[in-house]
Amino acid sequence: MNDKAENKIDELKGKAKEAAGNATDNEQWQAEGKAEQGKANVKQAGEKIKDAVKGVRD
């Protein structure tokens, strides 16, 4: 469960950074925020796959 929570926190940090970039017209923060969200989403997808495989094995 800990990895899932960390991934969600990373996603929320990315959203916050993107929002700050939007508010200040800072393109670097916008891009970094989107990248962080994408990275977190990939990790979340990996967790879902692990859960699915675990469900099949059990």
C-alpha positions in Angstrom: 0.0 0.0 0.0 2.9 2.3 0.7 4.0 2.5 -2.9 0.5 3.3 -4.1 0.3 6.2 -1.6 3.7 7.5 -2.7 2.8 7.4 -6.3 -0.4 9.3 -5.6 1.5 11.9 -3.7 4.0 12.3 -6.6 1.0 12.7 -9.0 -0.4 15.5 -6.8 2.9 17.2 -6.5 3.1 17.2 -10.3 -0.4 18.7 -10.5 0.6 21.4 -8.0 3.8 22.2 -9.9 1.9 22.4 -13.2 -0.8 24.7 -11.7 1.9 27.0 -10.3 3.5 27.1 -13.7 0.2 27.9 -15.3 -0.4 30.7 -12.7 3.0 32.2 -13.3 3.4 31.5 -17.0 6.4 29.4 -16.1 6.8 26.9 -18.9 9.5 24.9 -17.2 7.3 24.3 -14.1 4.4 23.4 -16.4 6.6 20.8 -18.2 8.1 19.4 -15.1 4.6 19.1 -13.5 3.3 17.2 -16.5 6.4 15.0 -16.5 6.0 14.2 -12.8 2.4 13.3 -13.3 3.2 11.0 -16.2 5.9 9.3 -14.2 3.5 8.7 -11.3 0.8 7.4 -13.7 3.3 4.9 -15.1 4.2 3.7 -11.6 0.5 3.5 -10.7 -0.1 1.3 -13.8 2.7 -0.9 -12.7 1.1 -1.3 -9.3 -2.2 -2.3 -10.9 -0.5 -4.9 -13.1 1.3 -6.3 -10.0 -2.1 -6.5 -8.2 -3.7 -8.2 -11.2 -0.9 -10.8 -11.4 -1.1 -11.4 -7.7 -4.8 -12.0 -8.0 -4.3 -14.5 -10.8 -1.6 -16.4 -8.8 -3.7 -16.5 -5.6 
